[in-house]
């Protein structure tokens, strides 16, 4: 009887103390329950979701810090220090700085053997005036994170934090690349993905694949967009100089009018798209600036044109460049003028390796939900992530940050651009699962 009574009293005390803990120390009780779930075999996806959610306030604070302190291309000094210090604090195996000027490369090794995968985020801001009246408004006058790179870096740091606490589940190594100057380095400077590759960002160790993301306000928060094959266009900046012969404006027959020749060239360049390239092939040739002449009554001897050419096909890109030279040569010869053309600051097509996309889609649909994984048309914007894809297979997808109900609809590269910060947790969950899934699949193939 005494033994039975003792057991009854013990049971009562356990129930009483458990209820008291739940009432007076809910955080402790939740933590205890979560730890118990972990001991019972919490799935990796559930563990990632739980960890990402606990980072919510930290992610928002980090994004806002980056947003308040934007830095232009090849000038990301503070940004680089913040990232490097964070990776070191997370216990990364290696943190390299100064790669491609202010680039940072972090190495995180898992406890299980396996391949190497890379993930990349860009760091630079744009010379755009901040017009939104928010507490985290840019403190660098005339500079704003108007392309979402503040969100890209924040998501990648969140992924780094989650994975640094899951080393025992990582089959292989994750290489974190934080890249400066995606928007293009200043004149007469090297920078961006090309310079990082040149300085060894993809070596020691070399990844078997690379992943990246870009926020997109025309995709609603909670959704993600992908493309198989071409995702973003090539981008070729061109500069054309038309040379004629200066003369008094009253005697044009004694000179060669570079303004007239340039106008003919501009019109003729548009016929490449409309008459010489298959109409089903996307191509844009835009002349964005014209400068020439020095006085109202003097025939100009030189005119400079600047513009951009974009396409989704490397074949079309090559043929269109040749056609531009052919067109300029024909027109200038007909007028007795001459020309020079220079293609600079070029990015190839952002091409998602089909097999890599197809093998990644199942985990994306699992994490986001079948109806939240969408496939928009490829776009004519460009990304130098494409240069990494020329070295190793890559997959670049689009994270929804728009929210019509909150009025968050402004596009990137505008003074009004904003993002729904719920996307930060979603982005961390998705990219962490994508990376682990890739390493798991590739490790299984090696067994």
C-alpha positions as CSV (number, residue, x, y, z in Angstrom):
1,X,0.0,0.0,0.0
2,X,2.8,2.4,0.9
3,X,4.6,1.7,-2.4
4,X,1.3,2.2,-4.3
5,X,0.6,5.5,-2.5
6,X,4.2,6.7,-3.1
7,X,3.8,6.0,-6.9
8,X,0.5,7.9,-6.9
9,X,2.1,10.9,-5.1
10,X,5.1,10.9,-7.6
11,X,2.7,10.8,-10.6
12,X,0.8,13.7,-9.1
13,X,3.9,15.7,-8.6
14,X,5.1,15.1,-12.2
15,X,1.8,16.3,-13.6
16,X,1.7,19.3,-11.3
17,X,5.3,20.4,-12.0
18,X,4.8,19.8,-15.8
19,X,1.7,22.0,-15.8
20,X,3.4,24.6,-13.7
21,X,6.4,24.7,-16.0
22,X,4.1,25.1,-19.0
23,X,2.3,28.0,-17.3
24,X,5.2,29.8,-15.6
25,X,8.1,29.0,-18.0
26,X,6.5,28.5,-21.5
27,X,9.8,29.2,-23.3
28,X,11.6,26.5,-21.2
29,X,8.8,24.0,-21.8
30,X,8.7,24.6,-25.5
31,X,12.5,24.2,-25.6
32,X,12.3,21.0,-23.6
33,X,9.6,19.7,-26.0
34,X,11.7,20.7,-29.0
35,X,14.7,19.0,-27.6
36,X,12.7,15.9,-27.0
37,X,11.5,15.9,-30.6
38,X,15.1,16.3,-31.8
39,X,16.0,13.2,-29.8
40,X,13.1,11.3,-31.3
41,X,14.5,12.1,-34.8
42,X,13.3,15.5,-36.0
43,X,13.5,15.5,-39.8
44,X,16.1,17.8,-41.4
45,X,13.4,19.9,-43.1
46,X,11.6,20.3,-39.8
47,X,14.8,21.2,-38.0
48,X,15.6,23.8,-40.7
49,X,12.2,25.3,-40.5
50,X,12.4,25.6,-36.7
51,X,15.8,27.1,-36.8
52,X,15.0,29.5,-39.6
53,X,11.9,30.7,-37.7
54,X,14.0,31.4,-34.5
55,X,16.2,33.7,-36.7
56,X,13.3,35.8,-37.9
57,X,14.1,38.9,-35.8
58,X,17.8,38.6,-36.4
59,X,17.3,38.3,-40.1
60,X,15.2,41.4,-40.3
61,X,17.7,43.4,-38.2
62,X,20.6,42.2,-40.4
63,X,18.7,43.1,-43.6
64,X,17.9,46.6,-42.2
65,X,21.5,47.1,-41.2
66,X,22.7,46.3,-44.7
67,X,20.0,48.5,-46.1
68,X,21.0,51.5,-44.0
69,X,24.7,51.2,-45.0
70,X,24.7,50.5,-48.8
71,X,28.0,50.6,-50.7
72,X,28.6,50.9,-54.4
73,X,30.4,48.4,-56.6
74,X,34.0,47.7,-55.6
75,X,33.5,49.9,-52.5
76,X,31.8,47.3,-50.2
77,X,34.3,47.7,-47.4
78,X,32.0,47.8,-44.4
79,X,29.7,45.1,-45.9
80,X,32.6,42.8,-46.3
81,X,33.7,43.2,-42.7
82,X,30.2,42.5,-41.4
83,X,30.0,39.3,-43.4
84,X,33.5,38.0,-42.6
85,X,33.0,38.6,-38.8
86,X,29.7,36.8,-38.9
87,X,31.1,33.7,-40.6
88,X,34.1,33.6,-38.2
89,X,31.7,33.8,-35.3
90,X,29.8,30.9,-36.7
91,X,33.0,28.8,-36.6
92,X,33.5,28.4,-40.3
93,X,36.5,26.2,-41.2
94,X,37.9,29.0,-43.4
95,X,37.0,32.6,-44.2
96,X,38.9,34.3,-47.0
97,X,38.5,38.0,-47.6
98,X,39.8,40.4,-50.3
99,X,38.8,38.0,-53.1
100,X,37.9,40.1,-56.1
101,X,38.5,43.3,-54.0
102,X,35.9,43.0,-51.2
103,X,34.6,39.5,-51.9
104,X,34.3,37.0,-49.0
105,X,34.5,33.2,-49.4
106,X,33.6,30.9,-46.5
107,X,34.1,27.2,-46.2
108,X,31.8,25.0,-44.0
109,X,32.8,21.4,-43.8
110,X,30.2,18.7,-42.8
111,X,30.8,15.7,-40.6
112,X,30.0,13.3,-43.4
113,X,32.1,12.8,-46.5
114,X,30.7,14.1,-49.8
115,X,31.0,16.6,-52.6
116,X,31.4,20.4,-52.6
117,X,28.5,22.8,-53.4
118,X,28.6,26.6,-53.6
119,X,26.1,29.3,-53.0
120,X,26.5,32.9,-54.0
121,X,25.0,36.3,-52.9
122,X,25.9,39.7,-54.3
123,X,26.8,42.7,-52.1
124,X,26.7,46.0,-53.9
125,X,24.1,48.7,-54.0
126,X,23.0,51.2,-56.7
127,X,23.5,55.0,-57.2
128,X,19.7,55.5,-56.6
129,X,18.2,58.0,-54.1
130,X,16.2,56.4,-51.3
131,X,12.6,57.8,-51.4
132,X,10.9,55.5,-48.9
133,X,10.4,57.0,-45.4
134,X,11.3,54.0,-43.3
135,X,13.2,53.7,-40.1
136,X,16.0,51.8,-41.9
137,X,16.3,54.4,-44.7
138,X,19.7,54.6,-46.4
139,X,22.3,56.7,-44.5
140,X,24.5,56.9,-47.6
141,X,23.0,59.8,-49.6
142,X,22.2,58.9,-53.2
143,X,22.9,55.1,-52.7
144,X,20.3,52.5,-52.1
145,X,20.0,48.7,-52.1
146,X,17.4,49.0,-54.9
147,X,18.1,45.5,-56.3
148,X,17.7,43.5,-53.2
149,X,21.3,42.6,-52.5
150,X,20.7,43.4,-48.9
151,X,18.2,40.6,-48.8
152,X,20.4,38.2,-50.8
153,X,23.3,38.6,-48.2
154,X,20.9,38.3,-45.3
155,X,19.4,35.1,-46.6
156,X,22.8,33.6,-47.2
157,X,24.0,34.5,-43.7
158,X,20.9,32.9,-42.4
159,X,21.7,29.7,-44.3
160,X,25.2,29.8,-42.9
161,X,23.9,30.0,-39.4
162,X,21.5,27.2,-39.8
163,X,24.0,24.9,-41.5
164,X,26.8,25.7,-39.0
165,X,24.6,24.0,-36.4
166,X,23.8,21.0,-38.5
167,X,27.3,19.8,-39.5
168,X,26.5,16.2,-38.5
169,X,23.9,16.2,-41.3
170,X,26.1,17.7,-44.0
171,X,27.5,15.2,-46.5
172,X,30.3,17.2,-47.9
173,X,31.3,20.9,-47.9
174,X,29.4,24.1,-48.6
175,X,31.2,27.1,-50.1
176,X,29.6,30.5,-49.4
177,X,30.5,33.2,-51.9
178,X,29.7,36.8,-51.2
179,X,30.4,38.8,-54.4
180,X,31.0,42.5,-54.9
181,X,30.2,44.5,-58.0
182,X,27.4,42.5,-59.6
183,X,26.0,45.7,-60.9
184,X,29.3,46.3,-62.8
185,X,32.6,47.8,-61.6
186,X,33.4,51.5,-62.2
187,X,35.1,52.5,-65.4
188,X,38.6,51.2,-65.8
189,X,38.3,48.8,-62.9
190,X,37.9,45.0,-62.8
191,X,35.3,43.4,-60.6
192,X,32.3,41.2,-60.1
193,X,32.1,37.4,-60.7
194,X,34.8,37.5,-63.4
195,X,37.4,38.9,-61.0
196,X,36.4,36.5,-58.2
197,X,36.8,33.5,-60.5
198,X,40.1,34.9,-61.7
199,X,41.3,35.1,-58.1
200,X,40.3,31.6,-57.2
201,X,36.8,31.8,-55.7
202,X,35.8,28.5,-57.3
203,X,39.0,26.7,-56.4
204,X,40.4,24.9,-53.3
205,X,37.9,23.3,-53.1
206,X,36.1,23.4,-56.4
207,X,32.3,23.0,-56.2
208,X,30.4,20.5,-58.4
209,X,27.5,22.9,-58.6
210,X,26.5,26.4,-57.6
211,X,23.2,27.9,-56.5
212,X,22.0,31.5,-56.3
213,X,18.8,33.5,-55.9
214,X,17.4,36.9,-56.8
215,X,14.5,38.6,-55.1
216,X,11.6,39.5,-57.4
217,X,8.7,41.9,-56.5
218,X,6.5,40.7,-59.3
219,X,6.4,37.3,-57.6
220,X,4.4,37.2,-54.4
221,X,6.0,36.4,-51.1
222,X,5.6,32.7,-50.4
223,X,6.3,31.8,-54.0
224,X,9.5,31.0,-55.9
225,X,10.1,31.2,-59.7
226,X,12.4,29.0,-61.8
227,X,13.5,28.5,-65.4
228,X,15.0,25.5,-67.1
229,X,17.8,26.6,-69.5
230,X,17.9,30.4,-70.1
231,X,16.7,32.4,-67.1
232,X,18.1,35.8,-67.8
233,X,19.6,37.4,-70.8
234,X,23.1,38.1,-71.9
235,X,24.1,41.7,-71.5
236,X,26.6,43.4,-73.8
237,X,27.3,47.1,-73.3
238,X,28.5,48.7,-76.5
239,X,30.2,52.0,-77.4
240,X,30.2,53.2,-81.0
241,X,32.2,56.1,-82.4
242,X,31.1,57.5,-85.8
243,X,33.8,59.7,-87.5
244,X,33.1,62.1,-90.3
245,X,34.6,65.5,-91.4
246,X,34.1,68.8,-89.7
247,X,33.0,71.8,-91.8
248,X,30.9,74.9,-91.6
249,X,27.2,74.2,-91.4
250,X,26.5,76.2,-94.6
251,X,28.7,73.9,-96.7
252,X,27.8,70.3,-95.8
253,X,29.0,69.1,-99.2
254,X,32.5,69.8,-98.2
255,X,32.3,67.7,-95.0
256,X,30.9,64.3,-93.8
257,X,28.1,64.8,-91.3
258,X,28.6,62.4,-88.5
259,X,25.2,63.3,-87.0
260,X,23.4,62.2,-90.1
261,X,25.5,59.0,-90.4
262,X,24.8,58.2,-86.7
263,X,21.1,58.6,-87.2
264,X,21.1,56.3,-90.1
265,X,23.1,53.8,-88.1
266,X,20.6,53.9,-85.1
267,X,17.7,53.2,-87.4
268,X,19.4,50.4,-89.3
269,X,20.5,48.7,-86.1
270,X,16.9,48.2,-85.2
271,X,16.4,46.2,-88.4
272,X,18.7,43.5,-87.1
273,X,16.0,42.6,-84.6
274,X,13.0,43.1,-86.9
275,X,14.3,41.7,-90.2
276,X,17.4,39.6,-89.7
277,X,16.9,37.5,-86.6
278,X,14.2,34.8,-86.2
279,X,11.2,36.7,-84.7
280,X,10.8,33.9,-82.1
281,X,14.2,34.6,-80.7
282,X,14.3,37.3,-78.0
283,X,16.8,40.2,-78.8
284,X,17.0,43.8,-77.7
285,X,19.4,46.4,-79.2
286,X,19.0,49.7,-77.4
287,X,20.9,52.9,-78.0
288,X,20.7,54.8,-74.8
289,X,22.8,57.8,-75.3
290,X,24.1,60.0,-78.2
291,X,26.8,62.7,-77.9
292,X,28.2,64.7,-80.8
293,X,28.9,68.1,-82.2
294,X,30.1,71.3,-80.6
295,X,28.2,74.2,-82.2
296,X,24.9,74.9,-84.0
297,X,26.5,75.9,-87.3
298,X,29.3,73.3,-87.5
299,X,29.0,69.9,-89.1
300,X,30.0,67.4,-86.4
301,X,33.0,65.2,-87.2
302,X,32.4,62.7,-84.4
303,X,29.4,61.2,-82.6
304,X,29.4,58.7,-79.8
305,X,26.6,56.2,-79.2
306,X,26.2,53.9,-76.1
307,X,23.8,51.1,-75.6
308,X,23.1,47.6,-74.6
309,X,22.3,44.3,-76.5
310,X,20.5,41.5,-74.8
311,X,19.4,38.0,-75.9
312,X,18.7,34.6,-74.4
313,X,20.8,32.6,-76.9
314,X,24.5,32.6,-77.2
315,X,24.2,31.8,-80.9
316,X,21.9,34.9,-81.5
317,X,24.3,36.9,-79.3
318,X,27.3,36.1,-81.5
319,X,25.4,36.6,-84.8
320,X,23.9,39.9,-83.7
321,X,27.3,41.3,-82.8
322,X,28.6,40.4,-86.3
323,X,25.5,41.9,-87.9
324,X,26.0,45.2,-85.9
325,X,29.5,45.4,-87.3
326,X,28.3,44.6,-90.8
327,X,25.5,47.2,-90.6
328,X,27.8,50.0,-89.2
329,X,30.5,49.2,-91.8
330,X,28.0,49.4,-94.7
331,X,26.4,52.7,-93.7
332,X,29.6,54.5,-92.8
333,X,31.3,53.3,-96.0
334,X,28.3,54.6,-98.1
335,X,28.8,58.1,-96.6
336,X,32.6,58.1,-96.6
337,X,32.7,58.0,-92.8
338,X,34.2,55.4,-90.5
339,X,33.3,53.7,-87.2
340,X,34.7,51.9,-84.2
341,X,32.7,49.6,-81.9
342,X,33.7,48.3,-78.5
343,X,31.8,45.6,-76.5
344,X,32.5,45.9,-72.8
345,X,31.3,44.8,-69.4
346,X,29.6,41.7,-70.9
347,X,27.6,39.0,-69.2
348,X,26.7,35.7,-70.9
349,X,23.2,34.2,-70.7
350,X,22.2,33.0,-67.2
351,X,21.7,29.4,-68.1
352,X,20.3,26.9,-65.6
353,X,21.6,23.4,-66.2
354,X,18.4,21.4,-67.0
355,X,19.4,18.3,-65.1
356,X,20.3,20.3,-62.0
357,X,17.0,22.1,-62.1
358,X,14.9,18.9,-62.6
359,X,16.7,17.2,-59.7
360,X,16.2,20.2,-57.4
361,X,12.5,20.8,-58.1
362,X,11.1,18.0,-55.9
363,X,12.7,19.5,-52.7
364,X,11.6,23.0,-53.8
365,X,8.0,21.8,-54.2
366,X,8.1,20.0,-50.9
367,X,9.3,23.0,-49.0
368,X,7.2,25.7,-50.8
369,X,4.1,23.7,-51.8
370,X,3.3,22.5,-55.3
371,X,1.3,25.6,-56.3
372,X,4.0,28.0,-55.0
373,X,6.7,26.9,-57.4
374,X,6.1,28.8,-60.6
375,X,7.8,29.1,-63.9
376,X,7.7,32.7,-65.4
377,X,9.0,33.6,-68.8
378,X,12.8,34.1,-69.0
379,X,13.6,37.8,-68.6
380,X,15.8,40.3,-70.4
381,X,17.6,41.5,-67.3
382,X,21.1,40.2,-66.8
383,X,23.2,38.6,-64.0
384,X,26.9,38.0,-63.8
385,X,26.1,34.8,-61.8
386,X,26.2,33.5,-65.4
387,X,30.0,33.6,-65.3
388,X,30.0,31.1,-62.4
389,X,27.7,28.9,-64.5
390,X,30.3,28.9,-67.3
391,X,32.7,27.2,-65.0
392,X,30.4,24.8,-63.0
393,X,26.7,23.8,-63.5
394,X,24.4,26.3,-61.8
395,X,20.8,27.0,-60.8
396,X,19.6,30.6,-60.3
397,X,16.0,31.1,-59.1
398,X,13.7,33.9,-58.0
399,X,12.4,34.5,-54.5
400,X,9.1,36.2,-54.3
401,X,9.1,39.4,-52.2
402,X,6.1,41.2,-53.5
403,X,2.9,41.7,-51.6
404,X,0.0,43.5,-53.3
405,X,-2.1,43.6,-50.2
406,X,0.7,45.7,-48.5
407,X,1.4,47.8,-51.6
408,X,4.8,46.2,-52.2
409,X,4.9,46.1,-56.0
410,X,7.7,48.5,-57.1
411,X,10.3,46.8,-59.3
412,X,14.0,46.5,-58.7
413,X,16.3,49.4,-59.7
414,X,13.7,52.0,-58.7
415,X,13.7,54.5,-55.8
416,X,10.4,52.9,-54.5
417,X,11.7,49.3,-54.3
418,X,10.8,47.5,-51.1
419,X,10.4,43.8,-50.1
420,X,8.1,41.9,-47.8
421,X,10.6,40.8,-45.0
422,X,8.7,37.5,-44.5
423,X,10.7,36.4,-47.5
424,X,13.8,36.2,-45.4
425,X,12.7,33.2,-43.4
426,X,11.3,31.6,-46.5
427,X,14.5,32.2,-48.4
428,X,16.6,30.7,-45.6
429,X,14.4,27.6,-45.4
430,X,14.4,27.0,-49.1
431,X,18.1,27.5,-49.9
432,X,19.2,25.5,-46.9
433,X,17.1,22.5,-48.0
434,X,18.2,22.9,-51.6
435,X,21.9,22.7,-50.6
436,X,21.4,19.8,-48.2
437,X,19.3,17.9,-50.7
438,X,22.0,18.3,-53.4
439,X,24.7,17.0,-51.1
440,X,22.6,14.1,-50.0
441,X,21.7,13.1,-53.6
442,X,25.3,13.4,-54.9
443,X,26.7,11.6,-51.9
444,X,24.3,8.7,-52.4
445,X,25.5,8.4,-56.0
446,X,29.1,7.8,-54.8
447,X,28.2,4.9,-52.5
